[in-house]
Amino acid sequence: MTQQVLILGGAGRIGFSVAQDVLAHTEAEVTITGRQPAQGAIAAQQLGDRARFLALDLAEVEGLQRAIAAADLVIHCAGPFHYRDGRVLDQCIDQGVPYLDVSDNRSFTQRALAKGDRAAEAGVTAIVNTGIFPGISNSLVKRDVEQLDQVDTIHLSYIVAGSGGAGLTVMRTTFLGLQRPFQARIDGQWQEVEPYTEREAVEFPAPYGRAHVYWYEMPETVTLANTFGAKTVITKFGSLPDFYNHLTWMAAHRFPTALLQNPATVEFLSRVSYAMTNVTDRFSGIGVAMRSQVTGTKAGEAAQVVSSLVHPNTAIAAGAGTGSLAELILTGQLRKPGVWPVEAALSTAQFEATMAQRQVTLYPGQPTPLVLKGLKV
């Protein structure tokens, strides 16, 4: 019997990319959902004969229950996750259906992880934060961590060119992340950090080279600290072209707080930004680059491992991150009852194999002595 995959929000940009990956790498049939039937029908037609569209609002509890009951795997792509509760995961646990999501909100992630014992008792494998960042970023860090004996600091940097090939939802998520300070793990303590501060120049692989990133709240801040026991976890994000960084900084630090927290302001900024990137995408591209720097010790000496990743289309890369996990679950290669972040569920061998299969370019690093000001530490 053909396996059935339900992709909530599958008519959106990220959900559509996830559907493409699932269809390309499995034999499953896919049901994508959304609230706009015309758009959804077109998306399903573009995906081909093994895809269909279901008009569904997540607030429709009975409709959601029926849709989940008919699935062998549920993939939650209906963001922004700042506004989502845990009802989809709850239903999957209740009905014994494996669950993935592309969540990128720290609060949502923590609430989901708190359901781990219930999922384990039900025998349900649930993995959160499975896109590009978070998602692939977690596995990139895990690979680096495994090459050291002890980890002290994890420094993740990401840049996205233009729109990244994503839609309005991702734009909304960006501005929602600027609304208030957040807690970061620094020197073994949780400390308050202002979003979009401490601009830093980072070297990424070609074609991006030197680009600038800023503090930005991501779920990895919590999950990587908890999984690997790192004393410091830094997550920084930036955009290309660089003038978008300056505009984002202005929104974060020059707009009155009440104005930035107004939903109408977020919607206005998101739509303006989306319109701007529709123009600049033509010369900036829509790719993504990521850099992981893990510092610790190896054989009793201070050492670091630096790895990178690039992909020409951010949305497709996100689809690969989630789709690879879907493939492993559907083929029985990944089963771990409970609710997990990616780094706690996916092995490095599985990560490397699925990324190679999807032609996602990794630049893996090797442990090197840590050098400061020309002196070996």
C-alpha positions in Angstrom: 0.0 0.0 0.0 1.4 3.4 -1.0 2.5 5.5 1.9 0.7 8.8 2.5 2.5 12.0 3.5 0.5 15.0 4.8 2.3 18.4 4.4 0.5 21.1 6.3 1.2 24.4 4.6 2.5 22.5 1.6 1.1 25.0 -0.8 3.6 27.6 0.5 7.1 28.1 -0.7 8.9 26.0 1.9 6.2 23.4 2.1 6.2 23.1 -1.7 10.0 22.5 -1.6 9.5 19.8 1.0 6.9 18.1 -1.1 9.2 18.2 -4.1 11.9 16.5 -2.1 9.6 13.8 -0.7 8.3 13.0 -4.2 11.8 12.9 -5.7 13.3 10.6 -3.0 10.4 8.3 -2.0 7.5 6.5 -3.6 5.0 8.1 -1.3 1.9 10.1 -2.3 1.7 13.6 -0.9 -1.3 15.7 0.2 -0.5 19.4 0.6 -2.7 21.7 2.5 -3.5 25.5 2.5 -6.3 28.0 2.9 -6.4 29.2 -0.7 -7.9 26.5 -3.0 -6.9 28.1 -6.3 -3.2 28.4 -5.3 -3.2 25.0 -3.8 -4.7 23.3 -6.9 -2.0 24.9 -9.0 0.7 23.8 -6.6 -0.6 20.2 -6.6 -0.7 20.1 -10.4 2.9 21.3 -10.6 4.0 18.6 -8.2 2.5 15.9 -10.5 0.3 12.8 -10.3 1.3 11.7 -6.8 0.2 15.0 -5.2 -3.2 16.4 -4.3 -4.4 19.5 -2.5 -6.6 19.6 0.5 -8.1 22.9 1.6 -7.6 23.0 5.4 -7.4 25.6 8.2 -5.5 24.3 11.2 -8.2 25.8 13.4 -10.6 23.2 11.9 -10.0 20.5 14.6 -12.1 17.7 13.1 -10.7 18.3 9.6 -7.2 18.2 11.0 -7.9 15.0 12.9 -9.2 13.3 9.7 -6.3 14.4 7.6 -3.7 13.2 10.2 -5.5 9.9 10.6 -5.1 9.2 6.9 -1.3 9.9 6.9 1.8 7.7 7.5 3.8 10.9 8.2 2.8 14.5 9.0 5.1 17.4 8.1 4.1 20.7 9.6 5.2 23.6 7.4 2.4 26.1 8.2 4.3 29.0 9.9 5.0 31.4 11.3 5.5 29.2 14.3 5.4 32.2 16.6 1.7 31.9 16.2 1.3 28.1 16.4 0.4 25.9 19.3 1.1 22.2 19.7 -2.2 20.8 18.4 -0.7 19.2 15.3 1.9 17.3 17.3 -0.7 16.4 20.0 -2.9 14.8 17.3 0.1 12.9 15.8 0.9 11.5 19.2 -2.7 10.6 19.9 -3.0 8.9 16.5 0.4 7.3 16.4 1.6 9.1 13.4 5.3 10.2 12.9 5.8 14.0 12.9 8.3 16.5 11.4 8.2 20.3 11.3 10.1 23.2 10.0 9.6 25.3 13.1 12.1 28.0 13.8 10.7 29.6 17.0 12.4 28.9 20.3 9.2 29.0 22.4 7.4 26.6 20.1 10.4 24.3 20.1 10.6 24.1 23.9 6.8 23.4 24.2 7.2 20.6 21.6 10.2 19.0 23.3 8.3 19.0 26.6 5.9 16.4 25.0 8.8 13.9 24.5 7.8 11.4 27.2 4.2 11.2 25.9 5.5 10.7 22.3 7.9 8.0 23.5 5.1 6.2 25.3 3.0 6.3 22.2 5.9 5.0 20.1 5.8 8.2 17.9 9.0 9.6 16.3 8.7 13.4 16.2 11.6 15.7 15.1 11.4 19.5 15.2 13.4 22.2 13.5 14.1 20.2 10.3 14.7 22.8 7.6 17.9 24.5 6.7 18.5 26.6 9.8 17.5 25.2 12.1 17.8 21.7 10.7 20.8 21.1 8.4 22.7 23.6 10.7 22.2 21.3 13.6 23.7 18.3 11.8 26.6 20.4 10.5 27.5 21.3 14.1 27.1 17.7 15.3 29.6 16.5 12.7 32.1 19.1 14.0 31.4 18.3 17.7 32.1 14.6 17.1 35.6 15.4 16.0 36.5 17.0 19.4 36.8 15.4 22.8 35.2 18.3 24.6 33.1 21.3 23.3 33.3 24.8 24.8 31.8 27.1 22.1 29.5 26.7 19.1 29.4 29.6 16.7 26.8 29.4 13.9 26.5 32.0 11.1 24.0 32.0 8.3 23.4 34.3 5.4 20.6 34.4 2.9 20.7 36.1 -0.5 17.6 38.1 -1.3 14.3 36.4 -0.6 16.0 33.0 -0.4 13.3 31.7 -2.8 10.9 31.8 0.1 7.6 33.7 0.5 6.0 36.2 2.8 5.9 33.8 5.8 9.7 33.8 6.1 9.7 37.6 5.8 7.2 37.8 8.7 9.3 35.4 10.7 12.4 37.7 10.3 10.6 40.7 11.7 8.9 38.8 14.5 12.4 37.8 15.6 13.3 41.5 16.1 10.6 42.3 18.6 12.3 41.6 21.9 15.6 40.5 23.6 16.3 36.8 24.0 18.3 34.6 26.3 21.6 33.1 24.9 24.0 30.7 26.5 27.3 32.6 27.0 30.2 31.5 29.2 27.9 28.9 31.0 25.2 31.5 31.8 22.0 32.5 30.2 22.3 36.1 29.3 20.0 38.6 27.6 21.0 39.6 24.0 19.4 42.3 21.8 18.5 41.0 18.4 20.5 42.3 15.4 23.5 43.5 17.4 27.2 42.9 17.3 27.7 43.0 13.6 30.5 40.5 12.6 32.3 39.8 9.4 32.5 36.1 8.5 34.1 34.3 5.6 31.8 32.0 3.7 32.6 29.8 0.7 32.2 31.2 -2.9 30.3 32.8 -4.3 29.5 34.7 -1.0 32.9 35.3 0.5 33.1 37.9 3.3 29.6 38.8 4.6 28.2 40.3 7.8 26.0 38.7 10.4 24.2 39.7 13.6 22.8 38.1 16.8 19.5 36.5 16.0 17.3 34.2 18.1 17.2 30.6 16.9 16.1 27.3 18.5 19.7 26.1 18.1 20.7 28.5 21.0 18.9 26.1 23.3 19.0 22.7 21.7 22.7 22.7 20.9 23.6 23.9 24.4 21.5 21.1 25.9 22.5 18.3 23.5 26.3 19.0 23.6 26.8 20.8 26.9 28.5 23.8 25.2 29.2 26.7 27.5 28.5 29.2 24.7 26.2 29.0 21.7 26.2 31.9 19.2 23.6 32.1 16.4 24.1 35.0 13.9 22.2 35.8 10.8 22.7 38.2 7.9 21.3 39.1 4.5 22.7 39.9 1.0 22.9 42.5 -0.4 24.3 44.1 2.8 22.0 47.1 2.7 19.2 44.8 3.8 21.2 44.3 7.0 21.2 48.0 7.6 17.5 48.3 7.0 16.8 45.4 9.4 19.0 46.9 12.0 17.1 50.2 11.7 13.8 48.3 12.2 15.1 46.6 15.2 16.7 49.6 16.9 15.1 52.7 15.6 11.5 51.7 15.5 9.5 52.2 18.8 9.0 48.8 20.4 5.2 49.2 20.4 5.3 49.9 16.7 7.5 46.9 15.8 5.3 44.6 17.9 2.2 45.8 16.1 1.0 43.0 13.7 0.1 45.6 11.1 3.7 46.9 11.1 5.1 43.4 10.7 2.8 42.8 7.8 3.7 46.1 6.1 7.5 45.5 6.5 7.2 42.0 5.3 5.3 43.0 2.1 7.7 45.8 1.4 10.7 43.6 1.9 9.3 40.9 -0.3 8.6 43.4 -3.1 12.2 44.7 -2.8 13.7 41.2 -2.9 11.7 40.4 -6.0 13.8 43.0 -7.7 17.2 42.3 -6.1 16.9 38.5 -6.4 17.8 39.0 -10.1 21.4 40.0 -9.2 21.8 38.7 -5.7 20.5 35.2 -6.2 18.4 33.3 -3.6 21.0 31.1 -2.1 22.2 30.3 1.4 25.5 29.9 3.1 26.2 28.6 6.6 29.3 28.3 8.7 29.8 26.2 11.9 32.8 26.9 14.1 33.1 24.6 17.1 35.8 25.2 19.7 37.0 22.9 22.4 39.8 20.4 23.1 41.3 17.4 21.2 43.8 15.1 22.8 44.2 17.6 25.7 44.9 20.6 23.5 42.7 23.5 22.4 41.3 22.9 19.0 38.5 24.0 16.6 36.6 22.6 13.7 35.2 24.9 11.0 32.7 23.6 8.4 30.6 25.3 5.8 27.7 24.7 3.4 26.3 26.5 0.4 23.3 26.1 -1.8 22.0 28.2 -4.6 18.3 28.1 -3.4 17.5 28.5 0.2 13.9 27.1 -0.1 15.2 24.0 -1.9 17.9 23.5 0.7 15.2 23.7 3.4 13.2 21.1 1.5 16.3 18.9 1.4 16.7 19.2 5.2 13.2 18.1 5.9 12.7 15.7 3.0 15.8 13.7 3.9 14.4 13.0 7.3 11.0 12.1 5.8 12.8 9.6 3.5 14.6 8.0 6.4 11.4 7.7 8.4 9.3 6.3 5.5 12.0 3.7 4.7 12.3 2.6 8.3 15.9 3.8 8.6 15.0 6.3 11.3 12.8 5.5 14.3 13.3 7.1 17.6 10.2 7.5 19.7 10.0 10.9 21.5 10.3 14.5 20.5 13.8 15.5 19.4 15.8 18.3 17.8 17.6 17.1 14.6 21.0 16.7 16.2 19.6 14.2 18.7 17.9 12.1 16.1 19.9 12.0 12.9 23.4 10.3 12.7 26.2 12.0 11.0 26.5 9.2 8.5 22.8 9.6 7.6 23.2 13.3 7.3 26.3 13.1 5.0 24.7 10.4 2.8 21.3 12.2 2.3 23.0 15.6 1.6 25.3 14.0 -1.0 22.3 12.4 -2.6 20.7 15.8 -2.9 23.8 17.5 -4.1 24.0 19.9 -1.1 27.6 21.1 -1.0 29.3 20.6 2.3 32.8 21.9 3.2 33.7 19.7 6.1 36.5 20.7 8.5 39.1 18.8 10.5 40.3 19.6 14.0 43.1 22.2 14.0 45.0 23.7 16.8 43.5 26.9 18.1 45.7 29.8 17.3 45.3 33.3 18.8 47.6 36.2 17.8 50.0 33.8 16.2 50.4 31.6 19.4 49.1 28.1 19.8 46.8 27.9 22.7 
